Amino acid sequence: MKRFAVIVAGGSGTRMGAPIAKQYLSIGEKPVLMHTLMRFYETDTSISIILVLPPRDHDFWKKLCEEKGFLIEHKLVSGGESRFQSVKNGLDVISEAEGLVAIHDGVRPIVTQEIIENSYQQARKSGSGIVVVPLKDSIRKIEPDGVSKFENRDLYRLVQTPQTFQLGKIKEAFKVEESTAFTDDATVYEYQGWPVSLVEGDPSNIKITTPEDLDFAEYILTKRKLFTE
């Protein structure tokens, strides 16, 4: 089945405290976003990559690609007012009716080839492949009256990306009206009544939000010998 990847990067990065959005900050010689696209290209060079960015950033991104000599082929698409709309815009430019599509946060540059591949394989078999990791810390539920109670952390998972789907199903799912109940792509898919299949992730597959996250990403990519590629 033909493979696609919709990479969404629309954040402003206010918590980073930087003059530019976090997806354009550098890890080594390349912006975060370039590292992210590289992870998919390294997994499978035939993946058709769709990059969804705010319209105001398109010229800036093209200039960055020229400056860095970034040659990985990808289609640039304008994002919407919300993540839901941005993902939908990315899906809408895919003309094919069949295939597999991974939806991924642009600021998760540490994702491994194994995780990406496993998510595609699971989606091919069952319709979806959602990357998750178990909780390490104990958790408590806060009731409306302020009282807290213990919850069994073994019953919960933290959701990451990629979230990968059979193309026809996820395009059909995104035809619905946007809802605040849609916290991620998996919940949009699940809204159709389709069960979600999980894929084991990696705690290091973080979403870069703070300066400390950048340092951690640099450390991991250096350790994996991916830092200078």
Contacts in CASP RR format, 6 or more apart in sequence:
PFRMAT RR
TARGET T0000
AUTHOR 0000-0000-0000
METHOD contacts of the structure
MODEL  1
MKRFAVIVAGGSGTRMGAPIAKQYLSIGEKPVLMHTLMRFYETDTSISII
LVLPPRDHDFWKKLCEEKGFLIEHKLVSGGESRFQSVKNGLDVISEAEGL
VAIHDGVRPIVTQEIIENSYQQARKSGSGIVVVPLKDSIRKIEPDGVSKF
ENRDLYRLVQTPQTFQLGKIKEAFKVEESTAFTDDATVYEYQGWPVSLVE
GDPSNIKITTPEDLDFAEYILTKRKLFTE
1 98 0 8 1.000
1 99 0 8 1.000
1 100 0 8 1.000
1 124 0 8 1.000
1 166 0 8 1.000
2 46 0 8 1.000
2 48 0 8 1.000
2 96 0 8 1.000
2 98 0 8 1.000
2 99 0 8 1.000
2 100 0 8 1.000
3 44 0 8 1.000
3 46 0 8 1.000
3 47 0 8 1.000
3 48 0 8 1.000
3 99 0 8 1.000
3 100 0 8 1.000
3 101 0 8 1.000
3 102 0 8 1.000
3 120 0 8 1.000
4 47 0 8 1.000
4 48 0 8 1.000
4 49 0 8 1.000
4 50 0 8 1.000
4 94 0 8 1.000
4 96 0 8 1.000
4 99 0 8 1.000
4 100 0 8 1.000
4 101 0 8 1.000
4 102 0 8 1.000
4 167 0 8 1.000
5 40 0 8 1.000
5 47 0 8 1.000
5 48 0 8 1.000
5 49 0 8 1.000
5 50 0 8 1.000
5 101 0 8 1.000
5 102 0 8 1.000
5 103 0 8 1.000
5 104 0 8 1.000
5 162 0 8 1.000
6 50 0 8 1.000
6 52 0 8 1.000
6 87 0 8 1.000
6 90 0 8 1.000
6 91 0 8 1.000
6 101 0 8 1.000
6 102 0 8 1.000
6 103 0 8 1.000
6 104 0 8 1.000
7 33 0 8 1.000
7 36 0 8 1.000
7 37 0 8 1.000
7 40 0 8 1.000
7 49 0 8 1.000
7 50 0 8 1.000
7 51 0 8 1.000
7 52 0 8 1.000
7 74 0 8 1.000
7 104 0 8 1.000
7 105 0 8 1.000
7 106 0 8 1.000
8 52 0 8 1.000
8 79 0 8 1.000
8 83 0 8 1.000
8 86 0 8 1.000
8 87 0 8 1.000
8 103 0 8 1.000
8 104 0 8 1.000
8 105 0 8 1.000
8 106 0 8 1.000
9 21 0 8 1.000
9 23 0 8 1.000
9 33 0 8 1.000
9 36 0 8 1.000
9 51 0 8 1.000
9 52 0 8 1.000
9 53 0 8 1.000
9 105 0 8 1.000
9 106 0 8 1.000
9 107 0 8 1.000
10 21 0 8 1.000
10 23 0 8 1.000
10 52 0 8 1.000
10 53 0 8 1.000
10 54 0 8 1.000
10 57 0 8 1.000
10 79 0 8 1.000
10 83 0 8 1.000
10 86 0 8 1.000
11 21 0 8 1.000
11 22 0 8 1.000
11 23 0 8 1.000
11 54 0 8 1.000
11 107 0 8 1.000
12 21 0 8 1.000
13 21 0 8 1.000
13 22 0 8 1.000
13 209 0 8 1.000
15 209 0 8 1.000
15 210 0 8 1.000
16 22 0 8 1.000
16 25 0 8 1.000
16 209 0 8 1.000
16 210 0 8 1.000
16 211 0 8 1.000
17 211 0 8 1.000
18 25 0 8 1.000
21 57 0 8 1.000
22 32 0 8 1.000
22 107 0 8 1.000
22 208 0 8 1.000
22 209 0 8 1.000
23 31 0 8 1.000
23 32 0 8 1.000
23 33 0 8 1.000
23 106 0 8 1.000
23 107 0 8 1.000
24 31 0 8 1.000
24 32 0 8 1.000
24 33 0 8 1.000
24 57 0 8 1.000
24 60 0 8 1.000
24 61 0 8 1.000
24 64 0 8 1.000
25 31 0 8 1.000
25 32 0 8 1.000
25 214 0 8 1.000
26 32 0 8 1.000
27 35 0 8 1.000
27 109 0 8 1.000
27 214 0 8 1.000
27 217 0 8 1.000
27 218 0 8 1.000
27 221 0 8 1.000
27 227 0 8 1.000
28 218 0 8 1.000
28 227 0 8 1.000
28 228 0 8 1.000
29 68 0 8 1.000
29 228 0 8 1.000
30 38 0 8 1.000
30 68 0 8 1.000
30 70 0 8 1.000
31 64 0 8 1.000
31 68 0 8 1.000
32 106 0 8 1.000
32 107 0 8 1.000
32 109 0 8 1.000
32 208 0 8 1.000
32 214 0 8 1.000
32 217 0 8 1.000
33 51 0 8 1.000
33 61 0 8 1.000
33 106 0 8 1.000
33 107 0 8 1.000
33 109 0 8 1.000
34 64 0 8 1.000
34 65 0 8 1.000
34 68 0 8 1.000
34 70 0 8 1.000
34 72 0 8 1.000
35 109 0 8 1.000
35 217 0 8 1.000
35 221 0 8 1.000
35 226 0 8 1.000
36 104 0 8 1.000
36 105 0 8 1.000
36 106 0 8 1.000
36 107 0 8 1.000
36 108 0 8 1.000
36 109 0 8 1.000
36 111 0 8 1.000
37 49 0 8 1.000
37 51 0 8 1.000
37 72 0 8 1.000
37 74 0 8 1.000
38 72 0 8 1.000
38 226 0 8 1.000
38 229 0 8 1.000
39 109 0 8 1.000
39 110 0 8 1.000
39 111 0 8 1.000
39 112 0 8 1.000
39 113 0 8 1.000
39 116 0 8 1.000
40 47 0 8 1.000
40 49 0 8 1.000
40 102 0 8 1.000
40 104 0 8 1.000
40 116 0 8 1.000
41 47 0 8 1.000
41 49 0 8 1.000
41 72 0 8 1.000
42 113 0 8 1.000
43 113 0 8 1.000
43 116 0 8 1.000
43 117 0 8 1.000
44 116 0 8 1.000
44 117 0 8 1.000
44 120 0 8 1.000
47 102 0 8 1.000
48 75 0 8 1.000
48 94 0 8 1.000
49 72 0 8 1.000
49 73 0 8 1.000
49 74 0 8 1.000
49 75 0 8 1.000
50 74 0 8 1.000
50 75 0 8 1.000
50 77 0 8 1.000
50 90 0 8 1.000
50 93 0 8 1.000
50 94 0 8 1.000
51 61 0 8 1.000
51 74 0 8 1.000
51 75 0 8 1.000
51 76 0 8 1.000
51 77 0 8 1.000
52 77 0 8 1.000
52 78 0 8 1.000
52 79 0 8 1.000
52 86 0 8 1.000
52 87 0 8 1.000
52 89 0 8 1.000
52 90 0 8 1.000
53 61 0 8 1.000
53 76 0 8 1.000
53 77 0 8 1.000
53 78 0 8 1.000
53 79 0 8 1.000
54 78 0 8 1.000
54 79 0 8 1.000
54 80 0 8 1.000
55 78 0 8 1.000
55 79 0 8 1.000
58 76 0 8 1.000
58 78 0 8 1.000
61 76 0 8 1.000
62 76 0 8 1.000
64 70 0 8 1.000
75 93 0 8 1.000
77 89 0 8 1.000
77 90 0 8 1.000
77 93 0 8 1.000
78 89 0 8 1.000
79 85 0 8 1.000
79 86 0 8 1.000
79 89 0 8 1.000
79 90 0 8 1.000
80 86 0 8 1.000
80 89 0 8 1.000
82 178 0 8 1.000
84 174 0 8 1.000
84 178 0 8 1.000
84 182 0 8 1.000
84 188 0 8 1.000
85 178 0 8 1.000
87 103 0 8 1.000
87 174 0 8 1.000
87 185 0 8 1.000
88 174 0 8 1.000
91 101 0 8 1.000
91 170 0 8 1.000
91 171 0 8 1.000
91 174 0 8 1.000
94 101 0 8 1.000
94 167 0 8 1.000
94 171 0 8 1.000
96 167 0 8 1.000
97 167 0 8 1.000
97 168 0 8 1.000
98 166 0 8 1.000
98 167 0 8 1.000
98 168 0 8 1.000
99 166 0 8 1.000
99 167 0 8 1.000
99 168 0 8 1.000
100 120 0 8 1.000
100 123 0 8 1.000
100 124 0 8 1.000
100 164 0 8 1.000
100 165 0 8 1.000
100 166 0 8 1.000
100 167 0 8 1.000
101 164 0 8 1.000
101 165 0 8 1.000
101 167 0 8 1.000
101 170 0 8 1.000
102 116 0 8 1.000
102 119 0 8 1.000
102 120 0 8 1.000
102 123 0 8 1.000
102 161 0 8 1.000
102 162 0 8 1.000
102 163 0 8 1.000
102 164 0 8 1.000
103 161 0 8 1.000
103 162 0 8 1.000
103 163 0 8 1.000
103 164 0 8 1.000
103 165 0 8 1.000
103 170 0 8 1.000
103 185 0 8 1.000
104 111 0 8 1.000
104 161 0 8 1.000
104 162 0 8 1.000
104 163 0 8 1.000
105 161 0 8 1.000
105 207 0 8 1.000
107 207 0 8 1.000
107 208 0 8 1.000
107 209 0 8 1.000
108 160 0 8 1.000
108 161 0 8 1.000
108 205 0 8 1.000
108 206 0 8 1.000
108 207 0 8 1.000
108 208 0 8 1.000
109 208 0 8 1.000
109 217 0 8 1.000
109 221 0 8 1.000
110 202 0 8 1.000
110 204 0 8 1.000
110 205 0 8 1.000
110 206 0 8 1.000
110 217 0 8 1.000
110 220 0 8 1.000
110 221 0 8 1.000
111 160 0 8 1.000
111 161 0 8 1.000
111 162 0 8 1.000
111 202 0 8 1.000
111 205 0 8 1.000
112 202 0 8 1.000
112 205 0 8 1.000
115 131 0 8 1.000
115 162 0 8 1.000
115 199 0 8 1.000
115 200 0 8 1.000
115 201 0 8 1.000
115 202 0 8 1.000
115 205 0 8 1.000
116 162 0 8 1.000
118 199 0 8 1.000
118 200 0 8 1.000
119 129 0 8 1.000
119 130 0 8 1.000
119 131 0 8 1.000
119 162 0 8 1.000
119 163 0 8 1.000
119 164 0 8 1.000
119 199 0 8 1.000
120 164 0 8 1.000
122 128 0 8 1.000
122 129 0 8 1.000
122 164 0 8 1.000
122 197 0 8 1.000
122 199 0 8 1.000
123 129 0 8 1.000
123 164 0 8 1.000
123 165 0 8 1.000
123 166 0 8 1.000
123 197 0 8 1.000
124 166 0 8 1.000
125 197 0 8 1.000
126 195 0 8 1.000
126 197 0 8 1.000
127 165 0 8 1.000
127 166 0 8 1.000
127 169 0 8 1.000
127 194 0 8 1.000
127 197 0 8 1.000
128 163 0 8 1.000
128 164 0 8 1.000
128 165 0 8 1.000
128 166 0 8 1.000
128 169 0 8 1.000
128 170 0 8 1.000
128 186 0 8 1.000
128 189 0 8 1.000
128 194 0 8 1.000
128 195 0 8 1.000
128 196 0 8 1.000
128 197 0 8 1.000
129 163 0 8 1.000
129 164 0 8 1.000
129 165 0 8 1.000
129 196 0 8 1.000
129 197 0 8 1.000
129 198 0 8 1.000
129 199 0 8 1.000
130 159 0 8 1.000
130 163 0 8 1.000
130 164 0 8 1.000
130 186 0 8 1.000
130 196 0 8 1.000
130 197 0 8 1.000
130 198 0 8 1.000
130 199 0 8 1.000
131 159 0 8 1.000
131 160 0 8 1.000
131 161 0 8 1.000
131 162 0 8 1.000
131 163 0 8 1.000
131 198 0 8 1.000
131 199 0 8 1.000
131 200 0 8 1.000
131 201 0 8 1.000
131 205 0 8 1.000
132 157 0 8 1.000
132 158 0 8 1.000
132 159 0 8 1.000
132 160 0 8 1.000
132 198 0 8 1.000
132 199 0 8 1.000
132 200 0 8 1.000
132 201 0 8 1.000
133 157 0 8 1.000
133 158 0 8 1.000
133 160 0 8 1.000
133 200 0 8 1.000
133 201 0 8 1.000
133 202 0 8 1.000
133 203 0 8 1.000
133 205 0 8 1.000
134 153 0 8 1.000
134 154 0 8 1.000
134 156 0 8 1.000
134 157 0 8 1.000
134 158 0 8 1.000
135 153 0 8 1.000
135 156 0 8 1.000
135 157 0 8 1.000
135 158 0 8 1.000
136 203 0 8 1.000
137 153 0 8 1.000
138 150 0 8 1.000
138 153 0 8 1.000
139 151 0 8 1.000
139 153 0 8 1.000
139 156 0 8 1.000
140 148 0 8 1.000
140 149 0 8 1.000
140 150 0 8 1.000
140 151 0 8 1.000
141 148 0 8 1.000
141 149 0 8 1.000
141 150 0 8 1.000
141 151 0 8 1.000
142 148 0 8 1.000
143 149 0 8 1.000
157 198 0 8 1.000
159 184 0 8 1.000
159 186 0 8 1.000
160 201 0 8 1.000
160 205 0 8 1.000
160 207 0 8 1.000
161 184 0 8 1.000
163 184 0 8 1.000
163 185 0 8 1.000
163 186 0 8 1.000
164 199 0 8 1.000
165 173 0 8 1.000
165 185 0 8 1.000
165 189 0 8 1.000
169 189 0 8 1.000
169 192 0 8 1.000
169 194 0 8 1.000
170 185 0 8 1.000
170 188 0 8 1.000
170 189 0 8 1.000
172 192 0 8 1.000
173 188 0 8 1.000
173 189 0 8 1.000
173 191 0 8 1.000
173 192 0 8 1.000
173 194 0 8 1.000
174 188 0 8 1.000
176 188 0 8 1.000
176 191 0 8 1.000
179 191 0 8 1.000
181 187 0 8 1.000
181 191 0 8 1.000
182 188 0 8 1.000
182 191 0 8 1.000
186 196 0 8 1.000
189 196 0 8 1.000
190 196 0 8 1.000
204 216 0 8 1.000
204 220 0 8 1.000
206 213 0 8 1.000
206 216 0 8 1.000
206 217 0 8 1.000
207 213 0 8 1.000
208 214 0 8 1.000
208 217 0 8 1.000
218 227 0 8 1.000
221 227 0 8 1.000
END
